Amino acid sequence: MKQLLAYFRELDAEAQRAAITALRVVLILAMAWILQAVVNRLIRIFRRYMQAKAPSLDERARIETLARVFRNTAAIVIVIVAGTLVLGELGISIAPILATAGVAGVAIGFGAQSLIKDYFTGVFLLLEDQIRQGDVVEVAGKSGLVEEITLRYVRLRDFEGHVHYIPNGEIKVVSNRTRGYAQAAIEVGVDYSADIDQALAVMREVGSAMRADANWQAKLADEPEVLGVERLDNSAVVLRCRVKVVPANEQWNVKREYLKRLKSAFEERGIQIPFPQLTVHLPDSRATRK
């Protein structure tokens, strides 16, 4: 160290300034590297902590995506700050660069505002856990199974197999049909001459039998709830019930199976499911002749 200081004193003023500048640049780069390492370490610790509490693989994938976004954002900020400090130490005025960057940023912002909006919306969709891979959702007028969610878009596949790529910036409202649980809402019409209490009892029996079935009990989260008479239509009394289904894409299968069983049970009990009928009254021909 003494030899280094002695060598430094022997340099002229210009060489000393250059050496000091080089030392400062090295210190800035070293601090930036250390800060980047610390940030990456903290993000890894946070990611492992959150993934250990995550209940599913798609939740862990969401956390991994968020950790990658935070890591890249931190790296960009550190590089920009360190680069600005290094240019200042080298005597390069950063004011024109900042002005140029500001103008360029405004121009790029106007030209790519939809893209920027997509990314910002994508971050919040992941951060707030509004959509997961495997959910059935309705967004931007399209509904289907979520096959992929990125910072740029959500990919849906509808019932007919069509794939829809929806930019995140177009998503205003998310209707998630499979988060936590789902309800299979079922309506069935019976004839006006039918015993309503008997029909409601049959609906409860069908629901209980379905919940006791080993093939279906894992898909039903609770006993079916028979709500009663929903409305009086022109040719039928509409009864309504709902079945609470586990968080999966099963509410439609449960509804189909329940309706199939209910039709058979109604036929066994003599309860008619009516169809639209029209009664035509013809005028009396004798009255017309008079």
C-alpha positions in Angstrom: 0.0 0.0 0.0 2.9 2.4 0.9 4.5 1.7 -2.5 1.2 2.4 -4.2 0.8 5.7 -2.4 4.4 6.7 -3.2 3.9 5.9 -6.8 0.7 7.9 -6.8 2.5 11.0 -5.3 5.1 10.8 -8.1 2.5 11.2 -10.8 1.7 14.6 -12.2 -1.7 16.3 -11.5 -3.3 15.1 -14.7 -2.3 11.5 -14.1 -3.5 11.8 -10.6 -6.9 13.0 -11.7 -7.1 10.1 -14.3 -6.2 7.6 -11.6 -8.8 9.0 -9.2 -11.4 8.9 -12.0 -10.5 5.3 -12.9 -10.7 4.3 -9.2 -14.2 5.9 -8.9 -15.4 4.2 -12.0 -14.2 0.9 -10.7 -15.9 1.5 -7.3 -19.2 2.4 -9.1 -19.1 -0.7 -11.2 -18.2 -2.8 -8.1 -21.0 -1.3 -6.1 -23.4 -1.9 -9.0 -22.3 -5.5 -9.2 -22.7 -6.0 -5.4 -26.1 -4.3 -5.4 -27.3 -6.5 -8.3 -26.1 -9.6 -6.4 -27.9 -8.6 -3.3 -31.1 -7.8 -5.1 -31.0 -11.2 -6.9 -30.3 -12.9 -3.6 -33.3 -11.2 -2.0 -35.6 -12.0 -4.9 -34.5 -15.7 -4.8 -35.3 -15.8 -1.0 -38.7 -14.2 -1.6 -39.4 -16.6 -4.5 -38.5 -19.7 -2.5 -40.6 -18.5 0.4 -43.6 -17.9 -1.7 -43.3 -21.1 -3.7 -43.0 -23.1 -0.5 -46.5 -21.7 0.4 -47.9 -22.1 -3.1 -50.6 -24.8 -3.3 -50.3 -25.7 -7.0 -47.8 -25.8 -9.9 -49.5 -22.9 -11.7 -49.2 -20.8 -8.6 -45.5 -21.5 -8.5 -45.2 -20.7 -12.2 -46.9 -17.3 -11.5 -44.4 -16.6 -8.7 -41.5 -17.5 -11.0 -42.8 -15.1 -13.7 -43.1 -12.3 -11.2 -39.6 -13.0 -9.8 -38.2 -12.8 -13.3 -40.0 -9.5 -13.9 -38.7 -8.0 -10.6 -35.1 -9.2 -11.4 -35.1 -7.8 -14.9 -36.5 -4.5 -13.7 -34.0 -4.2 -10.9 -31.1 -5.0 -13.4 -32.3 -2.3 -15.8 -32.5 0.4 -13.0 -29.1 -0.5 -11.6 -27.5 -0.4 -15.1 -29.0 3.0 -15.9 -28.0 4.5 -12.6 -24.4 3.1 -12.8 -24.0 4.1 -16.4 -25.1 7.7 -15.6 -22.6 7.9 -12.7 -19.8 6.5 -14.8 -20.5 9.0 -17.6 -20.4 11.8 -15.0 -17.0 10.6 -13.7 -15.7 10.5 -17.3 -16.6 14.1 -17.8 -19.3 13.4 -20.3 -22.3 15.7 -19.8 -25.4 13.6 -19.3 -27.9 16.5 -19.8 -28.0 16.1 -23.6 -28.3 12.4 -23.2 -31.1 12.7 -20.8 -32.9 15.2 -23.0 -32.5 13.0 -26.0 -33.7 10.0 -24.0 -36.7 12.0 -22.8 -37.7 12.9 -26.3 -37.1 9.4 -27.6 -39.0 8.0 -24.6 -42.0 10.2 -25.4 -41.9 9.2 -29.1 -41.6 5.5 -28.2 -44.3 5.9 -25.6 -46.8 7.3 -28.1 -45.8 4.6 -30.7 -45.9 1.7 -28.3 -48.4 2.8 -25.7 -50.6 -0.3 -26.4 -47.6 -2.6 -25.9 -46.6 -0.9 -22.7 -50.2 -1.1 -21.5 -50.2 -4.8 -22.2 -47.1 -5.3 -20.1 -48.3 -3.2 -17.2 -51.7 -5.0 -17.2 -50.0 -8.3 -17.4 -47.9 -7.5 -14.3 -51.0 -6.7 -12.3 -52.9 -9.8 -13.6 -50.1 -11.9 -12.3 -49.5 -9.9 -9.1 -53.1 -10.0 -8.1 -53.6 -13.6 -9.2 -56.7 -12.8 -11.3 -56.1 -15.5 -13.8 -54.3 -18.8 -13.6 -53.4 -21.4 -16.2 -56.3 -23.9 -16.3 -59.0 -21.5 -15.3 -62.1 -21.0 -17.4 -62.6 -17.2 -17.8 -64.4 -14.6 -19.8 -62.3 -11.6 -20.9 -62.7 -9.1 -23.6 -65.8 -10.8 -24.9 -64.2 -14.2 -25.3 -64.5 -17.2 -23.0 -62.6 -20.4 -22.7 -59.8 -22.4 -21.0 -56.7 -20.4 -20.1 -53.8 -22.3 -21.8 -51.1 -19.6 -21.3 -50.8 -16.3 -19.6 -47.8 -14.0 -20.2 -47.0 -10.4 -19.6 -48.1 -9.7 -23.2 -51.3 -11.8 -23.7 -53.7 -14.4 -22.5 -54.3 -17.5 -24.7 -57.7 -19.0 -24.5 -59.2 -22.1 -26.1 -63.0 -22.1 -26.4 -65.4 -25.0 -26.4 -65.2 -25.4 -30.2 -61.4 -25.6 -30.0 -60.7 -22.1 -31.3 -57.7 -20.4 -29.8 -57.9 -16.7 -28.9 -54.9 -14.5 -28.2 -56.1 -11.5 -26.1 -53.7 -8.7 -25.4 -53.6 -7.9 -21.7 -54.3 -4.2 -22.4 -57.7 -5.2 -23.8 -58.8 -6.8 -20.6 -61.1 -4.6 -18.5 -63.1 -7.1 -16.6 -62.1 -10.7 -15.7 -64.9 -13.2 -15.0 -63.3 -16.3 -13.6 -65.7 -19.2 -13.6 -63.6 -21.8 -11.8 -61.8 -19.9 -9.0 -62.4 -21.4 -5.6 -65.6 -23.2 -6.6 -68.3 -23.1 -9.2 -72.1 -23.4 -9.1 -73.9 -25.6 -11.7 -77.2 -23.7 -12.0 -80.0 -26.0 -13.2 -83.5 -25.1 -14.3 -86.1 -27.7 -15.3 -89.8 -27.2 -16.2 -92.6 -29.4 -15.1 -96.3 -29.5 -16.1 -98.8 -27.3 -14.4 -100.7 -30.4 -13.3 -97.6 -31.9 -11.5 -97.2 -32.0 -7.8 -94.6 -29.3 -7.2 -93.6 -30.6 -3.7 -93.1 -34.1 -5.2 -91.0 -32.7 -8.0 -88.8 -30.8 -5.6 -88.4 -33.9 -3.5 -87.3 -35.9 -6.5 -84.7 -33.2 -7.3 -83.3 -33.5 -3.8 -83.2 -37.3 -4.1 -81.4 -37.1 -7.4 -78.8 -34.7 -6.0 -78.2 -36.9 -2.9 -77.8 -40.0 -5.0 -75.4 -38.3 -7.2 -73.3 -37.1 -4.3 -73.3 -40.6 -2.9 -72.0 -42.0 -6.2 -68.3 -42.8 -6.0 -67.8 -41.5 -9.6 -69.2 -38.1 -8.7 -68.8 -37.4 -5.0 -65.3 -36.0 -5.4 -66.6 -33.4 -7.9 -69.4 -32.1 -5.7 -68.4 -29.8 -2.9 -71.7 -29.9 -1.1 -75.2 -31.2 -1.2 -77.3 -29.8 -4.1 -79.4 -26.9 -3.0 -83.0 -27.0 -4.4 -84.2 -23.4 -4.5 -87.8 -23.9 -5.5 -90.1 -22.4 -8.1 -88.1 -19.9 -10.3 -90.9 -18.7 -12.5 -94.2 -19.6 -14.3 -93.7 -19.9 -18.0 -96.4 -20.2 -20.6 -96.4 -24.0 -20.6 -94.3 -25.0 -17.6 -93.5 -24.3 -13.9 -89.7 -23.8 -13.9 -87.9 -25.2 -10.9 -84.4 -24.2 -10.0 -81.5 -25.7 -8.1 -77.8 -25.4 -7.9 -74.9 -27.7 -7.2 -71.6 -26.5 -5.7 -68.7 -28.0 -7.6 -65.0 -28.3 -6.7 -62.6 -25.8 -8.3 -62.2 -27.4 -11.7 -63.9 -27.4 -15.1 -66.6 -29.8 -13.9 -69.8 -27.7 -13.4 -70.9 -28.4 -17.0 -70.3 -32.2 -16.7 -72.1 -32.2 -13.4 -75.1 -30.3 -14.9 -75.4 -32.7 -17.8 -75.3 -35.8 -15.5 -77.8 -34.3 -13.1 -80.3 -33.4 -15.9 -79.9 -37.0 -17.3 -80.7 -38.5 -14.0 -83.5 -36.1 -13.3 -85.3 -36.9 -16.5 -85.2 -40.6 -15.7 -86.5 -40.0 -12.2 -89.3 -37.8 -13.4 -90.4 -40.4 -15.9 -90.4 -43.1 -13.2 -92.6 -40.9 -10.9 -94.9 -39.8 -13.7 -93.9 -36.2 -13.6 -94.2 -34.7 -17.1 -91.7 -32.3 -18.5 -93.9 -30.3 -20.9 -93.1 -28.9 -24.3 -94.6 -25.8 -25.8 -98.2 -26.3 -26.9 -100.6 -24.1 -28.8 -104.4 -24.2 -28.4 -106.4 -22.9 -31.4 -110.0 -21.9 -30.8 -112.1 -22.0 -34.0 -115.3 -19.9 -34.3 -118.7 -21.6 -34.4 -119.7 -22.0 -38.0 -123.4 -21.7 -37.1 -122.9 -18.5 -35.3 -121.0 -17.2 -38.3 -124.0 -18.1 -40.7 -126.4 -16.2 -38.5 
